[in-house]
Amino acid sequence: MTDQTEIVIHPVSPQGGRKVTVHALGVDADLGRAFTPEDVSEFLRRAGLEDVDLSEDGPIRWEGGGPEVWGERHTA
């Protein structure tokens, strides 16, 4: 059985930002809370997933809106 990598960008949270999770090789990992597409790219790079297409046509499942939806950034 082949395990596919699944990357999910969750909806904007009430605290701001979007949770980024990945499922690969039978393991689920929370990569952090992203506030920009650049944050998502950096989280994926650190997880060993470089050059991932962040568009809605790419391998990422965008929940609660596509890569243009981020809400307000909270810096507390």
A tleap script that builds the chain and sets N, CA, C and O, in Angstrom:
source leaprc.protein.ff14SB
mol = sequence {
  NMET THR ASP GLN THR GLU ILE VAL ILE HIE
  PRO VAL SER PRO GLN GLY GLY ARG LYS VAL
  THR VAL HIE ALA LEU GLY VAL ASP ALA ASP
  LEU GLY ARG ALA PHE THR PRO GLU ASP VAL
  SER GLU PHE LEU ARG ARG ALA GLY LEU GLU
  ASP VAL ASP LEU SER GLU ASP GLY PRO ILE
  ARG TRP GLU GLY GLY GLY PRO GLU VAL TRP
  GLY GLU ARG HIE THR CALA
}
set mol.1.N position { 0.838 -1.167 0.000 }
set mol.1.CA position { 0.000 0.000 0.000 }
set mol.1.C position { 0.893 1.243 0.000 }
set mol.1.O position { 1.830 1.335 0.793 }
set mol.2.N position { 0.606 2.190 -0.879 }
set mol.2.CA position { 1.397 3.400 -1.001 }
set mol.2.C position { 0.801 4.505 -0.132 }
set mol.2.O position { -0.399 4.773 -0.192 }
set mol.3.N position { 1.638 5.136 0.666 }
set mol.3.CA position { 1.202 6.238 1.506 }
set mol.3.C position { 1.517 7.539 0.797 }
set mol.3.O position { 2.677 7.810 0.486 }
set mol.4.N position { 0.497 8.352 0.538 }
set mol.4.CA position { 0.721 9.633 -0.115 }
set mol.4.C position { 0.869 10.736 0.916 }
set mol.4.O position { 0.257 10.688 1.983 }
set mol.5.N position { 1.677 11.721 0.596 }
set mol.5.CA position { 1.825 12.881 1.454 }
set mol.5.C position { 0.611 13.779 1.262 }
set mol.5.O position { 0.226 14.092 0.136 }
set mol.6.N position { 0.018 14.185 2.368 }
set mol.6.CA position { -1.125 15.092 2.328 }
set mol.6.C position { -0.774 16.322 3.152 }
set mol.6.O position { -0.418 16.215 4.326 }
set mol.7.N position { -0.876 17.487 2.529 }
set mol.7.CA position { -0.594 18.756 3.190 }
set mol.7.C position { -1.919 19.502 3.302 }
set mol.7.O position { -2.643 19.648 2.318 }
set mol.8.N position { -2.232 19.977 4.520 }
set mol.8.CA position { -3.486 20.691 4.731 }
set mol.8.C position { -3.191 22.052 5.355 }
set mol.8.O position { -2.458 22.162 6.338 }
set mol.9.N position { -3.785 23.087 4.753 }
set mol.9.CA position { -3.759 24.423 5.329 }
set mol.9.C position { -5.170 24.652 5.853 }
set mol.9.O position { -6.124 24.747 5.081 }
set mol.10.N position { -5.290 24.738 7.165 }
set mol.10.CA position { -6.587 24.835 7.826 }
set mol.10.C position { -7.128 26.261 7.753 }
set mol.10.O position { -6.390 27.189 7.423 }
set mol.11.N position { -8.430 26.440 8.062 }
set mol.11.CA position { -9.006 27.794 8.027 }
set mol.11.C position { -8.300 28.740 9.001 }
set mol.11.O position { -7.625 28.306 9.934 }
set mol.12.N position { -8.473 30.034 8.761 }
set mol.12.CA position { -7.910 31.043 9.651 }
set mol.12.C position { -8.501 30.837 11.042 }
set mol.12.O position { -9.714 30.700 11.199 }
set mol.13.N position { -7.634 30.816 12.044 }
set mol.13.CA position { -8.094 30.627 13.422 }
set mol.13.C position { -8.537 31.964 14.010 }
set mol.13.O position { -8.167 33.015 13.487 }
set mol.14.N position { -9.321 31.944 15.087 }
set mol.14.CA position { -9.720 33.202 15.735 }
set mol.14.C position { -8.523 34.014 16.221 }
set mol.14.O position { -8.613 35.237 16.329 }
set mol.15.N position { -7.406 33.353 16.515 }
set mol.15.CA position { -6.197 34.045 16.956 }
set mol.15.C position { -5.380 34.576 15.785 }
set mol.15.O position { -4.390 35.277 15.991 }
set mol.16.N position { -5.780 34.255 14.569 }
set mol.16.CA position { -5.054 34.652 13.374 }
set mol.16.C position { -4.163 33.531 12.877 }
set mol.16.O position { -3.798 32.632 13.634 }
set mol.17.N position { -3.825 33.587 11.630 }
set mol.17.CA position { -2.977 32.561 11.028 }
set mol.17.C position { -3.750 31.289 10.717 }
set mol.17.O position { -4.910 31.124 11.092 }
set mol.18.N position { -3.066 30.404 10.023 }
set mol.18.CA position { -3.657 29.138 9.583 }
set mol.18.C position { -2.738 27.995 9.981 }
set mol.18.O position { -1.541 28.024 9.694 }
set mol.19.N position { -3.289 27.002 10.631 }
set mol.19.CA position { -2.539 25.814 11.034 }
set mol.19.C position { -2.136 25.041 9.780 }
set mol.19.O position { -2.920 24.906 8.840 }
set mol.20.N position { -0.908 24.539 9.781 }
set mol.20.CA position { -0.379 23.763 8.664 }
set mol.20.C position { -0.065 22.360 9.177 }
set mol.20.O position { 0.716 22.196 10.114 }
set mol.21.N position { -0.674 21.354 8.562 }
set mol.21.CA position { -0.403 19.977 8.952 }
set mol.21.C position { 0.009 19.159 7.741 }
set mol.21.O position { -0.318 19.492 6.601 }
set mol.22.N position { 0.731 18.087 8.012 }
set mol.22.CA position { 1.160 17.187 6.940 }
set mol.22.C position { 1.009 15.749 7.434 }
set mol.22.O position { 1.271 15.443 8.597 }
set mol.23.N position { 0.585 14.882 6.529 }
set mol.23.CA position { 0.521 13.454 6.801 }
set mol.23.C position { 1.438 12.786 5.776 }
set mol.23.O position { 1.215 12.883 4.569 }
set mol.24.N position { 2.462 12.114 6.273 }
set mol.24.CA position { 3.404 11.434 5.382 }
set mol.24.C position { 3.940 10.195 6.076 }
set mol.24.O position { 4.250 10.224 7.267 }
set mol.25.N position { 4.046 9.121 5.338 }
set mol.25.CA position { 4.613 7.872 5.846 }
set mol.25.C position { 3.919 7.412 7.127 }
set mol.25.O position { 4.567 6.898 8.039 }
set mol.26.N position { 2.601 7.599 7.192 }
set mol.26.CA position { 1.831 7.149 8.340 }
set mol.26.C position { 1.928 8.025 9.568 }
set mol.26.O position { 1.446 7.648 10.636 }
set mol.27.N position { 2.549 9.202 9.434 }
set mol.27.CA position { 2.730 10.097 10.581 }
set mol.27.C position { 2.026 11.422 10.298 }
set mol.27.O position { 2.148 11.980 9.208 }
set mol.28.N position { 1.282 11.920 11.298 }
set mol.28.CA position { 0.670 13.237 11.220 }
set mol.28.C position { 1.540 14.216 11.978 }
set mol.28.O position { 1.983 13.922 13.089 }
set mol.29.N position { 1.793 15.385 11.390 }
set mol.29.CA position { 2.615 16.389 12.053 }
set mol.29.C position { 1.981 17.762 11.909 }
set mol.29.O position { 1.502 18.129 10.836 }
set mol.30.N position { 1.983 18.512 12.996 }
set mol.30.CA position { 1.546 19.901 12.998 }
set mol.30.C position { 2.803 20.736 12.773 }
set mol.30.O position { 3.697 20.748 13.619 }
set mol.31.N position { 2.879 21.434 11.641 }
set mol.31.CA position { 4.084 22.184 11.298 }
set mol.31.C position { 4.105 23.583 11.880 }
set mol.31.O position { 5.160 24.216 11.923 }
set mol.32.N position { 2.961 24.080 12.329 }
set mol.32.CA position { 2.918 25.407 12.924 }
set mol.32.C position { 1.764 26.224 12.384 }
set mol.32.O position { 0.914 25.723 11.648 }
set mol.33.N position { 1.749 27.498 12.766 }
set mol.33.CA position { 0.717 28.427 12.317 }
set mol.33.C position { 1.343 29.411 11.351 }
set mol.33.O position { 2.276 30.133 11.701 }
set mol.34.N position { 0.827 29.436 10.139 }
set mol.34.CA position { 1.348 30.313 9.089 }
set mol.34.C position { 0.491 31.576 8.993 }
set mol.34.O position { -0.727 31.537 9.166 }
set mol.35.N position { 1.154 32.684 8.716 }
set mol.35.CA position { 0.469 33.952 8.521 }
set mol.35.C position { 0.586 34.444 7.085 }
set mol.35.O position { -0.073 35.410 6.701 }
set mol.36.N position { 1.426 33.781 6.289 }
set mol.36.CA position { 1.636 34.151 4.885 }
set mol.36.C position { 1.982 32.888 4.094 }
set mol.36.O position { 2.345 31.871 4.685 }
set mol.37.N position { 1.874 32.941 2.775 }
set mol.37.CA position { 2.330 31.805 1.969 }
set mol.37.C position { 3.822 31.517 2.174 }
set mol.37.O position { 4.251 30.367 2.079 }
set mol.38.N position { 4.607 32.557 2.452 }
set mol.38.CA position { 6.036 32.356 2.690 }
set mol.38.C position { 6.264 31.503 3.944 }
set mol.38.O position { 7.188 30.691 3.985 }
set mol.39.N position { 5.422 31.691 4.958 }
set mol.39.CA position { 5.499 30.855 6.157 }
set mol.39.C position { 5.246 29.388 5.800 }
set mol.39.O position { 5.952 28.495 6.269 }
set mol.40.N position { 4.234 29.154 4.966 }
set mol.40.CA position { 3.915 27.778 4.557 }
set mol.40.C position { 5.127 27.165 3.848 }
set mol.40.O position { 5.520 26.037 4.144 }
set mol.41.N position { 5.711 27.908 2.921 }
set mol.41.CA position { 6.879 27.405 2.191 }
set mol.41.C position { 8.017 27.058 3.141 }
set mol.41.O position { 8.678 26.033 2.974 }
set mol.42.N position { 8.246 27.908 4.135 }
set mol.42.CA position { 9.330 27.664 5.095 }
set mol.42.C position { 9.035 26.428 5.952 }
set mol.42.O position { 9.930 25.613 6.178 }
set mol.43.N position { 7.807 26.279 6.428 }
set mol.43.CA position { 7.450 25.088 7.206 }
set mol.43.C position { 7.676 23.823 6.388 }
set mol.43.O position { 8.223 22.842 6.891 }
set mol.44.N position { 7.256 23.846 5.133 }
set mol.44.CA position { 7.412 22.675 4.272 }
set mol.44.C position { 8.887 22.405 3.985 }
set mol.44.O position { 9.311 21.250 3.947 }
set mol.45.N position { 9.664 23.459 3.783 }
set mol.45.CA position { 11.107 23.286 3.556 }
set mol.45.C position { 11.743 22.603 4.754 }
set mol.45.O position { 12.529 21.669 4.595 }
set mol.46.N position { 11.409 23.062 5.946 }
set mol.46.CA position { 11.961 22.466 7.164 }
set mol.46.C position { 11.545 21.007 7.328 }
set mol.46.O position { 12.260 20.218 7.947 }
set mol.47.N position { 10.383 20.649 6.770 }
set mol.47.CA position { 9.896 19.271 6.842 }
set mol.47.C position { 10.452 18.412 5.707 }
set mol.47.O position { 10.108 17.237 5.584 }
set mol.48.N position { 11.320 19.012 4.874 }
set mol.48.CA position { 11.919 18.261 3.767 }
set mol.48.C position { 11.077 18.238 2.514 }
set mol.48.O position { 11.321 17.428 1.620 }
set mol.49.N position { 10.084 19.119 2.431 }
set mol.49.CA position { 9.194 19.183 1.271 }
set mol.49.C position { 9.399 20.510 0.564 }
set mol.49.O position { 8.623 21.449 0.746 }
set mol.50.N position { 10.444 20.582 -0.239 }
set mol.50.CA position { 10.774 21.824 -0.926 }
set mol.50.C position { 10.087 21.903 -2.286 }
set mol.50.O position { 9.693 20.887 -2.858 }
set mol.51.N position { 9.952 23.129 -2.791 }
set mol.51.CA position { 9.388 23.382 -4.124 }
set mol.51.C position { 7.971 22.845 -4.284 }
set mol.51.O position { 7.619 22.341 -5.350 }
set mol.52.N position { 7.149 22.949 -3.231 }
set mol.52.CA position { 5.751 22.535 -3.307 }
set mol.52.C position { 4.945 23.666 -3.931 }
set mol.52.O position { 5.097 24.826 -3.547 }
set mol.53.N position { 4.097 23.334 -4.886 }
set mol.53.CA position { 3.217 24.302 -5.538 }
set mol.53.C position { 2.148 24.724 -4.533 }
set mol.53.O position { 1.339 23.897 -4.112 }
set mol.54.N position { 2.133 26.004 -4.143 }
set mol.54.CA position { 1.176 26.491 -3.154 }
set mol.54.C position { -0.159 26.919 -3.752 }
set mol.54.O position { -1.062 27.318 -3.017 }
set mol.55.N position { -0.298 26.844 -5.068 }
set mol.55.CA position { -1.553 27.255 -5.690 }
set mol.55.C position { -2.645 26.245 -5.363 }
set mol.55.O position { -2.375 25.137 -4.900 }
set mol.56.N position { -3.882 26.655 -5.615 }
set mol.56.CA position { -5.007 25.748 -5.371 }
set mol.56.C position { -4.971 24.547 -6.312 }
set mol.56.O position { -5.680 23.566 -6.084 }
set mol.57.N position { -4.159 24.608 -7.364 }
set mol.57.CA position { -4.010 23.484 -8.288 }
set mol.57.C position { -2.923 22.516 -7.832 }
set mol.57.O position { -2.761 21.440 -8.408 }
set mol.58.N position { -2.184 22.899 -6.802 }
set mol.58.CA position { -1.079 22.080 -6.309 }
set mol.58.C position { -1.566 20.972 -5.377 }
set mol.58.O position { -2.764 20.703 -5.292 }
set mol.59.N position { -0.628 20.336 -4.683 }
set mol.59.CA position { -0.946 19.180 -3.848 }
set mol.59.C position { -1.514 19.527 -2.478 }
set mol.59.O position { -1.837 18.626 -1.705 }
set mol.60.N position { -1.643 20.803 -2.163 }
set mol.60.CA position { -2.121 21.232 -0.859 }
set mol.60.C position { -3.645 21.292 -0.850 }
set mol.60.O position { -4.267 21.740 -1.814 }
set mol.61.N position { -4.242 20.830 0.264 }
set mol.61.CA position { -5.685 20.998 0.454 }
set mol.61.C position { -5.887 22.259 1.294 }
set mol.61.O position { -5.500 22.308 2.461 }
set mol.62.N position { -6.491 23.263 0.692 }
set mol.62.CA position { -6.756 24.539 1.354 }
set mol.62.C position { -8.172 24.497 1.911 }
set mol.62.O position { -9.135 24.396 1.151 }
set mol.63.N position { -8.305 24.573 3.228 }
set mol.63.CA position { -9.617 24.575 3.870 }
set mol.63.C position { -9.947 25.997 4.319 }
set mol.63.O position { -9.099 26.688 4.882 }
set mol.64.N position { -11.175 26.428 4.068 }
set mol.64.CA position { -11.581 27.762 4.500 }
set mol.64.C position { -11.055 28.873 3.617 }
set mol.64.O position { -10.963 30.016 4.062 }
set mol.65.N position { -10.710 28.572 2.387 }
set mol.65.CA position { -10.221 29.572 1.448 }
set mol.65.C position { -8.841 29.213 0.932 }
set mol.65.O position { -8.096 28.468 1.570 }
set mol.66.N position { -8.516 29.747 -0.214 }
set mol.66.CA position { -7.255 29.435 -0.876 }
set mol.66.C position { -6.076 30.225 -0.331 }
set mol.66.O position { -6.153 30.809 0.750 }
set mol.67.N position { -4.988 30.239 -1.085 }
set mol.67.CA position { -3.749 30.864 -0.623 }
set mol.67.C position { -3.831 32.379 -0.461 }
set mol.67.O position { -2.893 32.991 0.049 }
set mol.68.N position { -4.921 32.988 -0.881 }
set mol.68.CA position { -5.070 34.433 -0.711 }
set mol.68.C position { -5.769 34.793 0.600 }
set mol.68.O position { -5.863 35.975 0.931 }
set mol.69.N position { -6.263 33.807 1.357 }
set mol.69.CA position { -7.018 34.047 2.583 }
set mol.69.C position { -6.135 33.869 3.816 }
set mol.69.O position { -5.672 32.764 4.097 }
set mol.70.N position { -5.905 34.952 4.548 }
set mol.70.CA position { -5.057 34.886 5.743 }
set mol.70.C position { -5.647 35.568 6.947 }
set mol.70.O position { -5.188 35.304 8.058 }
set mol.71.N position { -6.631 36.424 6.806 }
set mol.71.CA position { -7.188 37.142 7.953 }
set mol.71.C position { -6.178 38.151 8.464 }
set mol.71.O position { -5.212 38.483 7.777 }
set mol.72.N position { -6.408 38.636 9.673 }
set mol.72.CA position { -5.510 39.614 10.261 }
set mol.72.C position { -4.364 38.928 10.988 }
set mol.72.O position { -4.540 37.871 11.594 }
set mol.73.N position { -3.219 39.527 10.921 }
set mol.73.CA position { -2.065 39.015 11.645 }
set mol.73.C position { -2.007 39.656 13.026 }
set mol.73.O position { -2.032 40.879 13.163 }
set mol.74.N position { -1.930 38.814 14.032 }
set mol.74.CA position { -1.838 39.290 15.408 }
set mol.74.C position { -0.401 39.135 15.884 }
set mol.74.O position { 0.173 38.052 15.771 }
set mol.75.N position { 0.174 40.179 16.403 }
set mol.75.CA position { 1.564 40.135 16.846 }
set mol.75.C position { 1.638 40.479 18.325 }
set mol.75.O position { 2.085 41.566 18.693 }
set mol.76.N position { 1.208 39.573 19.156 }
set mol.76.CA position { 1.247 39.814 20.608 }
set mol.76.C position { 2.259 38.912 21.266 }
set mol.76.O position { 2.436 38.967 22.483 }
savepdb mol mol.pdb
quit
